[in-house]
Amino acid sequence: MASSYEGALTLSIAMRVSPEPGAVELLKRYRLALNYAINRILSLNLKTIRNVHRVLYRELREWFELPSRIALDCYRDALANAKAWRRNPYRGRRPRVKRLSMLLHPGSGYRIEEGYVEIIGGIRLKIIGWDRRYDQYESGEARLVYRGGEMVLWISKRIPRPKQYKPRDVIAIDINEKKIVYGDSEINKDIDTAVNRAYKWKILAESLQKKYSSPRYPAWKRRRRGILNRIRSYHRKAKNVLEDWAKRTSLKIVRLAVKLQYALAREDLTGLVEALRKLPRDHMVKLIIMGYSRLGKWIDWQAMKHGAPLAIVDPRGTSSECPQCGSKLEESGYRRLRCPSCGFEADRDVIGKLNIRKKALKMLRIKIDFGEFWPPSLPPK
């Protein structure tokens, strides 16, 4: 993913490197040191980088044999984890890092030269492949990650943020469990979601957990290492299916908006989780793993990356009000609604899209004639 600052965007560029044994061993020592540092910071209630350095630097260097620069990055990483845990109102047990991941500072922590990544301590990793589109931008902090036999260096780069164009209209996006509907008053496109494909992997994982468990002893979690790895892989596949779908879908929608010089609009669904608790379990689980926030973040990111204006609207009334006159709609068939006042009739998803667009036009102060909707007798295009 990526983040943004005023005037610039920060990207994470993946660089695949060879998983050398020395690097794997360093990552394991780093993980031990990181968990130790997190516990020390929380136990001693350390809050400033100065106090953390005074307490931990020598211990990380001598006890865990970390190079000087990596020891600095390790306690900085630990302080960030501790602060995030403290800010979480629902925090439980103290955080414990499980994956093999290491923060690296550019220059003194790592450098890239002649097809190799050199890490402080004399470790050289051969570059297998990377995205060359952003080579002209300076490399920032990086994170070396080892998982599933593969090693990836995630490098942060800051690129200029494109200037937003002045939009002529709005592409509105209505997000549902089975499909995404987007367009304006004339354009009506839809994309099937990947929730059913992801749900199959989740069901496989849960069936294995149930098979190798009893009410008193979750064997799959403690002793069956092969079963545990398989369950984790199923959950990871479910996540990857949705992540890949969200990336491709958001890019497709944003490219249409840029081509037409339109803005983008989506609903603010931050309070959706509370509403989902009232739904039947299967339906609730599908919507949760669907990850509305995942798609929303990728839409926001692609909009920023391409300079497309974005409006995030209040979802209240988008599926129950007439987009033409504002009256309350009535059911007229399966997923179809009709306005008793003006006679407007359309599919529920299309109505949601039109209402989202209507609110976004007002937010962005784009003047459009709202009498443009098709007559009730004509179907949406």
VOMIGU-640124 format. One record per residue (C-alpha): residue number from 1; residue in one letter; x, y, z. Coordinates in Angstrom, 3 decimals. Layout:
<nodes>
node torpa->NUM | marnu->A | u->X | v->Y | w->Z
...
</nodes>
This chain:
<nodes>
node torpa->1 | marnu->M | u->0.000 | v->0.000 | w->0.000
node torpa->2 | marnu->A | u->1.019 | v->3.623 | w->0.285
node torpa->3 | marnu->S | u->0.426 | v->6.804 | w->2.198
node torpa->4 | marnu->S | u->0.315 | v->10.467 | w->1.268
node torpa->5 | marnu->Y | u->1.775 | v->13.728 | w->2.445
node torpa->6 | marnu->E | u->1.009 | v->17.204 | w->1.204
node torpa->7 | marnu->G | u->2.640 | v->17.482 | w->-2.206
node torpa->8 | marnu->A | u->3.993 | v->13.899 | w->-2.233
node torpa->9 | marnu->L | u->2.951 | v->10.253 | w->-2.175
node torpa->10 | marnu->T | u->4.878 | v->7.501 | w->-0.392
node torpa->11 | marnu->L | u->4.981 | v->4.136 | w->-2.159
node torpa->12 | marnu->S | u->6.271 | v->0.766 | w->-1.000
node torpa->13 | marnu->I | u->8.199 | v->-0.907 | w->-3.826
node torpa->14 | marnu->A | u->8.789 | v->-4.656 | w->-3.632
node torpa->15 | marnu->M | u->12.270 | v->-5.941 | w->-4.496
node torpa->16 | marnu->R | u->12.694 | v->-9.725 | w->-4.491
node torpa->17 | marnu->V | u->16.102 | v->-10.851 | w->-3.240
node torpa->18 | marnu->S | u->17.834 | v->-14.174 | w->-2.645
node torpa->19 | marnu->P | u->17.111 | v->-15.661 | w->0.818
node torpa->20 | marnu->E | u->20.687 | v->-16.052 | w->2.041
node torpa->21 | marnu->P | u->21.176 | v->-18.089 | w->5.279
node torpa->22 | marnu->G | u->23.025 | v->-15.189 | w->6.921
node torpa->23 | marnu->A | u->20.083 | v->-12.866 | w->6.330
node torpa->24 | marnu->V | u->17.585 | v->-15.411 | w->7.717
node torpa->25 | marnu->E | u->19.713 | v->-15.837 | w->10.854
node torpa->26 | marnu->L | u->19.932 | v->-12.051 | w->11.303
node torpa->27 | marnu->L | u->16.153 | v->-11.772 | w->10.922
node torpa->28 | marnu->K | u->15.651 | v->-14.367 | w->13.680
node torpa->29 | marnu->R | u->17.956 | v->-12.484 | w->16.062
node torpa->30 | marnu->Y | u->16.196 | v->-9.244 | w->15.166
node torpa->31 | marnu->R | u->12.790 | v->-10.782 | w->15.989
node torpa->32 | marnu->L | u->14.021 | v->-11.950 | w->19.404
node torpa->33 | marnu->A | u->15.528 | v->-8.526 | w->20.076
node torpa->34 | marnu->L | u->12.381 | v->-6.744 | w->18.901
node torpa->35 | marnu->N | u->10.066 | v->-8.701 | w->21.212
node torpa->36 | marnu->Y | u->12.480 | v->-8.203 | w->24.088
node torpa->37 | marnu->A | u->12.601 | v->-4.449 | w->23.392
node torpa->38 | marnu->I | u->8.799 | v->-4.158 | w->23.223
node torpa->39 | marnu->N | u->8.426 | v->-5.842 | w->26.621
node torpa->40 | marnu->R | u->11.126 | v->-3.649 | w->28.181
node torpa->41 | marnu->I | u->9.574 | v->-0.456 | w->26.803
node torpa->42 | marnu->L | u->6.149 | v->-1.369 | w->28.161
node torpa->43 | marnu->S | u->7.434 | v->-2.661 | w->31.508
node torpa->44 | marnu->L | u->9.519 | v->0.467 | w->32.154
node torpa->45 | marnu->N | u->6.897 | v->2.758 | w->30.559
node torpa->46 | marnu->L | u->9.478 | v->4.287 | w->28.237
node torpa->47 | marnu->K | u->7.997 | v->6.890 | w->25.892
node torpa->48 | marnu->T | u->10.856 | v->8.855 | w->24.330
node torpa->49 | marnu->I | u->13.487 | v->7.686 | w->21.888
node torpa->50 | marnu->R | u->16.190 | v->9.124 | w->24.156
node torpa->51 | marnu->N | u->15.196 | v->6.987 | w->27.153
node torpa->52 | marnu->V | u->14.769 | v->3.900 | w->24.957
node torpa->53 | marnu->H | u->18.272 | v->4.378 | w->23.528
node torpa->54 | marnu->R | u->19.773 | v->4.764 | w->27.001
node torpa->55 | marnu->V | u->18.174 | v->1.538 | w->28.262
node torpa->56 | marnu->L | u->18.229 | v->-0.761 | w->25.231
node torpa->57 | marnu->Y | u->21.021 | v->0.130 | w->22.803
node torpa->58 | marnu->R | u->23.856 | v->-1.660 | w->24.614
node torpa->59 | marnu->E | u->21.679 | v->-4.693 | w->25.420
node torpa->60 | marnu->L | u->20.607 | v->-5.132 | w->21.802
node torpa->61 | marnu->R | u->24.197 | v->-4.815 | w->20.602
node torpa->62 | marnu->E | u->25.746 | v->-7.204 | w->23.132
node torpa->63 | marnu->W | u->23.021 | v->-9.722 | w->23.958
node torpa->64 | marnu->F | u->21.566 | v->-10.173 | w->20.467
node torpa->65 | marnu->E | u->24.736 | v->-9.339 | w->18.470
node torpa->66 | marnu->L | u->22.978 | v->-6.793 | w->16.257
node torpa->67 | marnu->P | u->25.057 | v->-4.367 | w->14.185
node torpa->68 | marnu->S | u->24.941 | v->-0.790 | w->15.506
node torpa->69 | marnu->R | u->22.573 | v->0.640 | w->12.891
node torpa->70 | marnu->I | u->20.224 | v->-2.372 | w->13.073
node torpa->71 | marnu->A | u->20.128 | v->-2.062 | w->16.875
node torpa->72 | marnu->L | u->18.971 | v->1.552 | w->16.459
node torpa->73 | marnu->D | u->16.302 | v->0.543 | w->13.954
node torpa->74 | marnu->C | u->15.234 | v->-2.339 | w->16.203
node torpa->75 | marnu->Y | u->14.392 | v->-0.175 | w->19.213
node torpa->76 | marnu->R | u->12.747 | v->2.416 | w->16.947
node torpa->77 | marnu->D | u->10.607 | v->-0.404 | w->15.556
node torpa->78 | marnu->A | u->9.835 | v->-1.603 | w->19.093
node torpa->79 | marnu->L | u->8.831 | v->1.888 | w->20.254
node torpa->80 | marnu->A | u->6.442 | v->2.228 | w->17.302
node torpa->81 | marnu->N | u->4.825 | v->-1.133 | w->18.191
node torpa->82 | marnu->A | u->4.508 | v->-0.124 | w->21.850
node torpa->83 | marnu->K | u->2.934 | v->3.229 | w->20.985
node torpa->84 | marnu->A | u->0.417 | v->1.576 | w->18.654
node torpa->85 | marnu->W | u->-0.550 | v->-0.876 | w->21.410
node torpa->86 | marnu->R | u->-0.969 | v->1.918 | w->23.937
node torpa->87 | marnu->R | u->-3.226 | v->3.903 | w->21.590
node torpa->88 | marnu->N | u->-5.489 | v->0.916 | w->20.909
node torpa->89 | marnu->P | u->-8.602 | v->1.182 | w->23.151
node torpa->90 | marnu->Y | u->-9.290 | v->-2.556 | w->22.672
node torpa->91 | marnu->R | u->-5.758 | v->-3.728 | w->23.424
node torpa->92 | marnu->G | u->-5.357 | v->-7.146 | w->24.922
node torpa->93 | marnu->R | u->-2.091 | v->-8.895 | w->25.681
node torpa->94 | marnu->R | u->1.189 | v->-7.175 | w->24.945
node torpa->95 | marnu->P | u->2.147 | v->-7.235 | w->21.269
node torpa->96 | marnu->R | u->4.395 | v->-10.045 | w->20.096
node torpa->97 | marnu->V | u->5.958 | v->-10.029 | w->16.643
node torpa->98 | marnu->K | u->5.846 | v->-13.438 | w->14.939
node torpa->99 | marnu->R | u->6.875 | v->-12.833 | w->11.350
node torpa->100 | marnu->L | u->10.479 | v->-12.419 | w->10.262
node torpa->101 | marnu->S | u->10.720 | v->-8.749 | w->9.356
node torpa->102 | marnu->M | u->13.444 | v->-6.150 | w->9.861
node torpa->103 | marnu->L | u->13.476 | v->-2.362 | w->9.546
node torpa->104 | marnu->L | u->16.457 | v->-0.975 | w->7.611
node torpa->105 | marnu->H | u->17.720 | v->2.586 | w->7.301
node torpa->106 | marnu->P | u->18.922 | v->3.734 | w->3.839
node torpa->107 | marnu->G | u->22.662 | v->4.135 | w->3.458
node torpa->108 | marnu->S | u->23.837 | v->3.043 | w->6.893
node torpa->109 | marnu->G | u->21.453 | v->0.054 | w->7.105
node torpa->110 | marnu->Y | u->21.282 | v->-1.051 | w->3.478
node torpa->111 | marnu->R | u->22.358 | v->0.039 | w->0.026
node torpa->112 | marnu->I | u->21.774 | v->-1.179 | w->-3.517
node torpa->113 | marnu->E | u->24.790 | v->-1.676 | w->-5.764
node torpa->114 | marnu->E | u->25.394 | v->-3.621 | w->-8.995
node torpa->115 | marnu->G | u->22.474 | v->-6.012 | w->-8.730
node torpa->116 | marnu->Y | u->22.882 | v->-6.679 | w->-5.006
node torpa->117 | marnu->V | u->21.386 | v->-5.386 | w->-1.764
node torpa->118 | marnu->E | u->24.114 | v->-4.980 | w->0.831
node torpa->119 | marnu->I | u->23.003 | v->-5.065 | w->4.464
node torpa->120 | marnu->I | u->25.222 | v->-3.832 | w->7.277
node torpa->121 | marnu->G | u->27.154 | v->-6.751 | w->8.711
node torpa->122 | marnu->G | u->28.501 | v->-7.981 | w->5.383
node torpa->123 | marnu->I | u->25.359 | v->-9.679 | w->4.057
node torpa->124 | marnu->R | u->24.794 | v->-9.468 | w->0.283
node torpa->125 | marnu->L | u->21.476 | v->-10.413 | w->-1.268
node torpa->126 | marnu->K | u->21.196 | v->-10.889 | w->-5.012
node torpa->127 | marnu->I | u->18.310 | v->-8.942 | w->-6.592
node torpa->128 | marnu->I | u->15.929 | v->-11.289 | w->-8.404
node torpa->129 | marnu->G | u->13.386 | v->-8.750 | w->-9.651
node torpa->130 | marnu->W | u->11.800 | v->-5.393 | w->-8.879
node torpa->131 | marnu->D | u->9.571 | v->-2.633 | w->-10.251
node torpa->132 | marnu->R | u->11.826 | v->-0.301 | w->-12.274
node torpa->133 | marnu->R | u->9.233 | v->2.460 | w->-12.796
node torpa->134 | marnu->Y | u->10.342 | v->4.382 | w->-9.712
node torpa->135 | marnu->D | u->14.115 | v->4.001 | w->-9.939
node torpa->136 | marnu->Q | u->14.598 | v->7.760 | w->-10.429
node torpa->137 | marnu->Y | u->13.202 | v->8.484 | w->-6.961
node torpa->138 | marnu->E | u->15.352 | v->8.297 | w->-3.842
node torpa->139 | marnu->S | u->14.996 | v->5.197 | w->-1.670
node torpa->140 | marnu->G | u->13.877 | v->5.664 | w->1.928
node torpa->141 | marnu->E | u->13.491 | v->3.276 | w->4.825
node torpa->142 | marnu->A | u->12.968 | v->-0.353 | w->3.902
node torpa->143 | marnu->R | u->11.687 | v->-3.524 | w->5.518
node torpa->144 | marnu->L | u->13.189 | v->-6.929 | w->4.789
node torpa->145 | marnu->V | u->10.556 | v->-9.683 | w->5.029
node torpa->146 | marnu->Y | u->11.075 | v->-13.455 | w->4.886
node torpa->147 | marnu->R | u->8.034 | v->-15.715 | w->4.495
node torpa->148 | marnu->G | u->7.310 | v->-18.977 | w->2.734
node torpa->149 | marnu->G | u->10.897 | v->-19.394 | w->1.580
node torpa->150 | marnu->E | u->10.908 | v->-16.024 | w->-0.215
node torpa->151 | marnu->M | u->12.634 | v->-12.805 | w->0.807
node torpa->152 | marnu->V | u->11.362 | v->-9.366 | w->-0.215
node torpa->153 | marnu->L | u->12.780 | v->-5.923 | w->0.498
node torpa->154 | marnu->W | u->9.965 | v->-3.354 | w->0.687
node torpa->155 | marnu->I | u->11.481 | v->0.061 | w->-0.091
node torpa->156 | marnu->S | u->9.610 | v->3.316 | w->0.579
node torpa->157 | marnu->K | u->9.857 | v->6.020 | w->-2.072
node torpa->158 | marnu->R | u->8.327 | v->9.484 | w->-2.180
node torpa->159 | marnu->I | u->7.007 | v->10.668 | w->-5.539
node torpa->160 | marnu->P | u->5.381 | v->14.000 | w->-6.481
node torpa->161 | marnu->R | u->1.629 | v->14.028 | w->-5.918
node torpa->162 | marnu->P | u->-0.192 | v->14.763 | w->-9.206
node torpa->163 | marnu->K | u->-2.321 | v->17.890 | w->-9.346
node torpa->164 | marnu->Q | u->-6.058 | v->17.225 | w->-9.274
node torpa->165 | marnu->Y | u->-8.003 | v->18.101 | w->-12.385
node torpa->166 | marnu->K | u->-11.325 | v->19.965 | w->-12.336
node torpa->167 | marnu->P | u->-14.058 | v->17.289 | w->-12.635
node torpa->168 | marnu->R | u->-16.975 | v->17.579 | w->-15.057
node torpa->169 | marnu->D | u->-19.111 | v->14.927 | w->-13.339
node torpa->170 | marnu->V | u->-18.872 | v->12.049 | w->-10.841
node torpa->171 | marnu->I | u->-18.365 | v->8.302 | w->-11.097
node torpa->172 | marnu->A | u->-20.239 | v->6.945 | w->-8.059
node torpa->173 | marnu->I | u->-19.423 | v->3.544 | w->-6.552
node torpa->174 | marnu->D | u->-21.975 | v->1.417 | w->-4.711
node torpa->175 | marnu->I | u->-20.381 | v->-1.512 | w->-2.858
node torpa->176 | marnu->N | u->-22.322 | v->-4.687 | w->-2.078
node torpa->177 | marnu->E | u->-21.546 | v->-8.282 | w->-1.160
node torpa->178 | marnu->K | u->-21.979 | v->-9.757 | w->-4.646
node torpa->179 | marnu->K | u->-21.075 | v->-6.908 | w->-6.974
node torpa->180 | marnu->I | u->-19.781 | v->-3.369 | w->-7.288
node torpa->181 | marnu->V | u->-21.957 | v->-0.984 | w->-9.298
node torpa->182 | marnu->Y | u->-20.418 | v->2.240 | w->-10.591
node torpa->183 | marnu->G | u->-21.102 | v->4.982 | w->-13.113
node torpa->184 | marnu->D | u->-23.050 | v->8.217 | w->-13.551
node torpa->185 | marnu->S | u->-26.624 | v->8.896 | w->-14.723
node torpa->186 | marnu->E | u->-25.976 | v->7.125 | w->-18.054
node torpa->187 | marnu->I | u->-23.013 | v->4.829 | w->-17.446
node torpa->188 | marnu->N | u->-23.953 | v->1.747 | w->-15.447
node torpa->189 | marnu->K | u->-21.228 | v->-0.865 | w->-14.988
node torpa->190 | marnu->D | u->-20.853 | v->-3.664 | w->-12.478
node torpa->191 | marnu->I | u->-18.068 | v->-5.986 | w->-11.314
node torpa->192 | marnu->D | u->-18.604 | v->-9.244 | w->-9.427
node torpa->193 | marnu->T | u->-16.850 | v->-9.396 | w->-6.084
node torpa->194 | marnu->A | u->-14.404 | v->-12.118 | w->-5.069
node torpa->195 | marnu->V | u->-16.116 | v->-12.843 | w->-1.769
node torpa->196 | marnu->N | u->-17.369 | v->-16.323 | w->-2.755
node torpa->197 | marnu->R | u->-13.911 | v->-17.417 | w->-3.947
node torpa->198 | marnu->A | u->-12.335 | v->-16.143 | w->-0.724
node torpa->199 | marnu->Y | u->-15.098 | v->-17.686 | w->1.391
node torpa->200 | marnu->K | u->-14.297 | v->-21.166 | w->0.009
node torpa->201 | marnu->W | u->-10.729 | v->-20.922 | w->1.339
node torpa->202 | marnu->K | u->-12.002 | v->-19.709 | w->4.710
node torpa->203 | marnu->I | u->-14.427 | v->-22.672 | w->4.939
node torpa->204 | marnu->L | u->-11.558 | v->-25.088 | w->4.157
node torpa->205 | marnu->A | u->-9.480 | v->-23.561 | w->6.952
node torpa->206 | marnu->E | u->-12.326 | v->-23.717 | w->9.469
node torpa->207 | marnu->S | u->-13.183 | v->-27.309 | w->8.557
node torpa->208 | marnu->L | u->-9.573 | v->-28.358 | w->9.255
node torpa->209 | marnu->Q | u->-9.620 | v->-26.519 | w->12.578
node torpa->210 | marnu->K | u->-12.812 | v->-28.315 | w->13.537
node torpa->211 | marnu->K | u->-11.552 | v->-31.710 | w->12.379
node torpa->212 | marnu->Y | u->-8.345 | v->-31.542 | w->14.421
node torpa->213 | marnu->S | u->-9.852 | v->-30.096 | w->17.596
node torpa->214 | marnu->S | u->-11.922 | v->-31.069 | w->20.571
node torpa->215 | marnu->P | u->-13.870 | v->-28.834 | w->22.973
node torpa->216 | marnu->R | u->-10.945 | v->-29.014 | w->25.403
node torpa->217 | marnu->Y | u->-7.866 | v->-29.163 | w->23.184
node torpa->218 | marnu->P | u->-7.169 | v->-27.342 | w->19.870
node torpa->219 | marnu->A | u->-4.650 | v->-29.885 | w->18.541
node torpa->220 | marnu->W | u->-4.262 | v->-28.120 | w->15.210
node torpa->221 | marnu->K | u->-2.911 | v->-25.065 | w->17.016
node torpa->222 | marnu->R | u->-0.338 | v->-26.663 | w->19.289
node torpa->223 | marnu->R | u->1.114 | v->-29.900 | w->17.967
node torpa->224 | marnu->R | u->0.086 | v->-30.436 | w->14.352
node torpa->225 | marnu->R | u->2.600 | v->-28.181 | w->12.626
node torpa->226 | marnu->G | u->1.646 | v->-29.421 | w->9.145
node torpa->227 | marnu->I | u->-2.054 | v->-28.815 | w->9.782
node torpa->228 | marnu->L | u->-1.324 | v->-25.376 | w->11.231
node torpa->229 | marnu->N | u->0.678 | v->-24.395 | w->8.152
node torpa->230 | marnu->R | u->-2.107 | v->-25.601 | w->5.858
node torpa->231 | marnu->I | u->-4.746 | v->-23.635 | w->7.797
node torpa->232 | marnu->R | u->-2.604 | v->-20.513 | w->7.667
node torpa->233 | marnu->S | u->-2.087 | v->-20.955 | w->3.932
node torpa->234 | marnu->Y | u->-5.861 | v->-21.181 | w->3.364
node torpa->235 | marnu->H | u->-6.465 | v->-17.986 | w->5.333
node torpa->236 | marnu->R | u->-3.637 | v->-16.313 | w->3.420
node torpa->237 | marnu->K | u->-5.118 | v->-17.403 | w->0.086
node torpa->238 | marnu->A | u->-8.500 | v->-15.932 | w->1.067
node torpa->239 | marnu->K | u->-6.827 | v->-12.644 | w->1.913
node torpa->240 | marnu->N | u->-4.746 | v->-12.640 | w->-1.283
node torpa->241 | marnu->V | u->-7.828 | v->-13.279 | w->-3.450
node torpa->242 | marnu->L | u->-9.580 | v->-10.238 | w->-1.990
node torpa->243 | marnu->E | u->-6.476 | v->-8.057 | w->-2.051
node torpa->244 | marnu->D | u->-5.782 | v->-8.802 | w->-5.712
node torpa->245 | marnu->W | u->-9.430 | v->-8.212 | w->-6.607
node torpa->246 | marnu->A | u->-9.496 | v->-4.875 | w->-4.726
node torpa->247 | marnu->K | u->-6.363 | v->-3.651 | w->-6.523
node torpa->248 | marnu->R | u->-7.622 | v->-4.559 | w->-9.995
node torpa->249 | marnu->T | u->-11.159 | v->-3.262 | w->-9.372
node torpa->250 | marnu->S | u->-10.063 | v->0.092 | w->-7.949
node torpa->251 | marnu->L | u->-7.629 | v->0.662 | w->-10.821
node torpa->252 | marnu->K | u->-10.306 | v->-0.119 | w->-13.427
node torpa->253 | marnu->I | u->-12.799 | v->2.320 | w->-11.873
node torpa->254 | marnu->V | u->-10.246 | v->5.116 | w->-11.417
node torpa->255 | marnu->R | u->-8.979 | v->4.769 | w->-14.981
node torpa->256 | marnu->L | u->-12.533 | v->5.287 | w->-16.265
node torpa->257 | marnu->A | u->-12.899 | v->8.403 | w->-14.099
node torpa->258 | marnu->V | u->-9.578 | v->9.821 | w->-15.330
node torpa->259 | marnu->K | u->-10.458 | v->9.092 | w->-18.952
node torpa->260 | marnu->L | u->-13.724 | v->11.025 | w->-18.610
node torpa->261 | marnu->Q | u->-12.190 | v->13.662 | w->-16.286
node torpa->262 | marnu->Y | u->-14.755 | v->12.781 | w->-13.626
node torpa->263 | marnu->A | u->-14.454 | v->12.740 | w->-9.849
node torpa->264 | marnu->L | u->-14.969 | v->9.579 | w->-7.772
node torpa->265 | marnu->A | u->-17.460 | v->9.071 | w->-4.969
node torpa->266 | marnu->R | u->-17.949 | v->6.281 | w->-2.465
node torpa->267 | marnu->E | u->-19.820 | v->5.813 | w->0.790
node torpa->268 | marnu->D | u->-18.264 | v->6.241 | w->4.225
node torpa->269 | marnu->L | u->-18.641 | v->2.711 | w->5.625
node torpa->270 | marnu->T | u->-16.585 | v->3.095 | w->8.802
node torpa->271 | marnu->G | u->-19.542 | v->2.139 | w->11.000
node torpa->272 | marnu->L | u->-20.490 | v->-0.928 | w->8.983
node torpa->273 | marnu->V | u->-19.064 | v->-3.517 | w->11.403
node torpa->274 | marnu->E | u->-21.557 | v->-2.633 | w->14.137
node torpa->275 | marnu->A | u->-24.471 | v->-3.009 | w->11.713
node torpa->276 | marnu->L | u->-23.162 | v->-6.402 | w->10.530
node torpa->277 | marnu->R | u->-23.557 | v->-7.939 | w->13.986
node torpa->278 | marnu->K | u->-27.344 | v->-8.096 | w->13.455
node torpa->279 | marnu->L | u->-27.093 | v->-10.175 | w->10.263
node torpa->280 | marnu->P | u->-27.138 | v->-14.022 | w->9.952
node torpa->281 | marnu->R | u->-23.698 | v->-15.507 | w->10.579
node torpa->282 | marnu->D | u->-22.894 | v->-16.720 | w->7.030
node torpa->283 | marnu->H | u->-23.953 | v->-13.410 | w->5.508
node torpa->284 | marnu->M | u->-22.078 | v->-11.482 | w->8.188
node torpa->285 | marnu->V | u->-18.870 | v->-13.482 | w->7.696
node torpa->286 | marnu->K | u->-18.962 | v->-12.952 | w->3.937
node torpa->287 | marnu->L | u->-19.367 | v->-9.215 | w->4.323
node torpa->288 | marnu->I | u->-16.592 | v->-9.016 | w->6.911
node torpa->289 | marnu->I | u->-14.060 | v->-10.970 | w->4.833
node torpa->290 | marnu->M | u->-15.168 | v->-8.910 | w->1.825
node torpa->291 | marnu->G | u->-13.278 | v->-6.056 | w->3.496
node torpa->292 | marnu->Y | u->-15.038 | v->-2.847 | w->2.513
node torpa->293 | marnu->S | u->-12.197 | v->-0.884 | w->4.056
node torpa->294 | marnu->R | u->-9.715 | v->-2.735 | w->1.820
node torpa->295 | marnu->L | u->-11.495 | v->-1.689 | w->-1.368
node torpa->296 | marnu->G | u->-12.084 | v->1.818 | w->-0.026
node torpa->297 | marnu->K | u->-8.386 | v->2.303 | w->0.735
node torpa->298 | marnu->W | u->-7.348 | v->1.132 | w->-2.727
node torpa->299 | marnu->I | u->-9.906 | v->3.420 | w->-4.404
node torpa->300 | marnu->D | u->-8.618 | v->6.356 | w->-2.338
node torpa->301 | marnu->W | u->-5.009 | v->5.506 | w->-3.172
node torpa->302 | marnu->Q | u->-5.584 | v->5.120 | w->-6.911
node torpa->303 | marnu->A | u->-7.528 | v->8.399 | w->-6.926
node torpa->304 | marnu->M | u->-4.610 | v->10.214 | w->-5.270
node torpa->305 | marnu->K | u->-2.084 | v->8.544 | w->-7.556
node torpa->306 | marnu->H | u->-3.954 | v->9.602 | w->-10.709
node torpa->307 | marnu->G | u->-5.033 | v->13.057 | w->-9.527
node torpa->308 | marnu->A | u->-8.748 | v->12.231 | w->-9.506
node torpa->309 | marnu->P | u->-10.899 | v->14.251 | w->-7.028
node torpa->310 | marnu->L | u->-12.613 | v->12.067 | w->-4.428
node torpa->311 | marnu->A | u->-15.770 | v->12.536 | w->-2.352
node torpa->312 | marnu->I | u->-16.688 | v->10.266 | w->0.590
node torpa->313 | marnu->V | u->-20.410 | v->10.672 | w->1.278
node torpa->314 | marnu->D | u->-22.761 | v->9.840 | w->4.152
node torpa->315 | marnu->P | u->-24.444 | v->6.473 | w->3.377
node torpa->316 | marnu->R | u->-27.747 | v->7.369 | w->5.059
node torpa->317 | marnu->G | u->-30.662 | v->7.212 | w->2.638
node torpa->318 | marnu->T | u->-28.658 | v->6.136 | w->-0.407
node torpa->319 | marnu->S | u->-30.711 | v->2.935 | w->-0.782
node torpa->320 | marnu->S | u->-34.098 | v->4.204 | w->0.380
node torpa->321 | marnu->E | u->-34.586 | v->7.660 | w->-1.135
node torpa->322 | marnu->C | u->-35.608 | v->8.539 | w->-4.678
node torpa->323 | marnu->P | u->-32.618 | v->10.065 | w->-6.496
node torpa->324 | marnu->Q | u->-34.994 | v->12.244 | w->-8.526
node torpa->325 | marnu->C | u->-37.396 | v->13.755 | w->-5.956
node torpa->326 | marnu->G | u->-36.096 | v->12.550 | w->-2.574
node torpa->327 | marnu->S | u->-39.257 | v->10.635 | w->-1.570
node torpa->328 | marnu->K | u->-39.119 | v->7.340 | w->0.301
node torpa->329 | marnu->L | u->-39.006 | v->4.369 | w->-2.084
node torpa->330 | marnu->E | u->-41.175 | v->1.262 | w->-2.002
node torpa->331 | marnu->E | u->-40.461 | v->-2.353 | w->-2.976
node torpa->332 | marnu->S | u->-41.683 | v->-3.252 | w->-6.470
node torpa->333 | marnu->G | u->-39.965 | v->-6.605 | w->-7.065
node torpa->334 | marnu->Y | u->-36.767 | v->-8.497 | w->-6.328
node torpa->335 | marnu->R | u->-34.137 | v->-5.834 | w->-5.555
node torpa->336 | marnu->R | u->-36.215 | v->-3.216 | w->-7.360
node torpa->337 | marnu->L | u->-37.573 | v->-0.028 | w->-5.810
node torpa->338 | marnu->R | u->-40.187 | v->2.440 | w->-7.039
node torpa->339 | marnu->C | u->-40.970 | v->6.001 | w->-6.040
node torpa->340 | marnu->P | u->-44.696 | v->6.522 | w->-5.296
node torpa->341 | marnu->S | u->-44.383 | v->10.278 | w->-5.959
node torpa->342 | marnu->C | u->-42.637 | v->10.584 | w->-9.336
node torpa->343 | marnu->G | u->-42.793 | v->6.965 | w->-10.559
node torpa->344 | marnu->F | u->-39.029 | v->6.508 | w->-10.827
node torpa->345 | marnu->E | u->-38.091 | v->2.807 | w->-10.690
node torpa->346 | marnu->A | u->-34.744 | v->1.026 | w->-10.815
node torpa->347 | marnu->D | u->-32.585 | v->-1.677 | w->-9.290
node torpa->348 | marnu->R | u->-31.546 | v->-1.118 | w->-5.655
node torpa->349 | marnu->D | u->-27.838 | v->-0.939 | w->-6.556
node torpa->350 | marnu->V | u->-28.450 | v->1.565 | w->-9.350
node torpa->351 | marnu->I | u->-30.448 | v->3.754 | w->-6.972
node torpa->352 | marnu->G | u->-27.603 | v->3.609 | w->-4.462
node torpa->353 | marnu->K | u->-25.142 | v->4.650 | w->-7.149
node torpa->354 | marnu->L | u->-27.331 | v->7.582 | w->-8.257
node torpa->355 | marnu->N | u->-27.824 | v->8.841 | w->-4.703
node torpa->356 | marnu->I | u->-24.102 | v->8.620 | w->-3.982
node torpa->357 | marnu->R | u->-23.441 | v->10.617 | w->-7.150
node torpa->358 | marnu->K | u->-26.084 | v->13.185 | w->-6.216
node torpa->359 | marnu->K | u->-24.506 | v->13.785 | w->-2.792
node torpa->360 | marnu->A | u->-21.002 | v->13.952 | w->-4.279
node torpa->361 | marnu->L | u->-22.049 | v->16.530 | w->-6.860
node torpa->362 | marnu->K | u->-23.250 | v->18.780 | w->-4.041
node torpa->363 | marnu->M | u->-20.086 | v->18.193 | w->-1.992
node torpa->364 | marnu->L | u->-17.842 | v->19.024 | w->-4.950
node torpa->365 | marnu->R | u->-20.105 | v->21.888 | w->-6.134
node torpa->366 | marnu->I | u->-20.466 | v->20.485 | w->-9.623
node torpa->367 | marnu->K | u->-23.536 | v->21.893 | w->-11.326
node torpa->368 | marnu->I | u->-25.584 | v->19.214 | w->-13.071
node torpa->369 | marnu->D | u->-29.234 | v->19.238 | w->-14.058
node torpa->370 | marnu->F | u->-30.866 | v->16.697 | w->-11.720
node torpa->371 | marnu->G | u->-33.759 | v->16.192 | w->-14.124
node torpa->372 | marnu->E | u->-31.493 | v->14.095 | w->-16.313
node torpa->373 | marnu->F | u->-32.525 | v->10.628 | w->-15.115
node torpa->374 | marnu->W | u->-34.085 | v->8.254 | w->-17.606
node torpa->375 | marnu->P | u->-37.895 | v->7.906 | w->-17.580
node torpa->376 | marnu->P | u->-39.299 | v->5.134 | w->-15.322
node torpa->377 | marnu->S | u->-40.254 | v->3.056 | w->-18.354
node torpa->378 | marnu->L | u->-36.655 | v->2.809 | w->-19.605
node torpa->379 | marnu->P | u->-34.112 | v->0.440 | w->-18.008
node torpa->380 | marnu->P | u->-30.670 | v->1.719 | w->-16.965
node torpa->381 | marnu->K | u->-27.927 | v->1.405 | w->-19.578
</nodes>
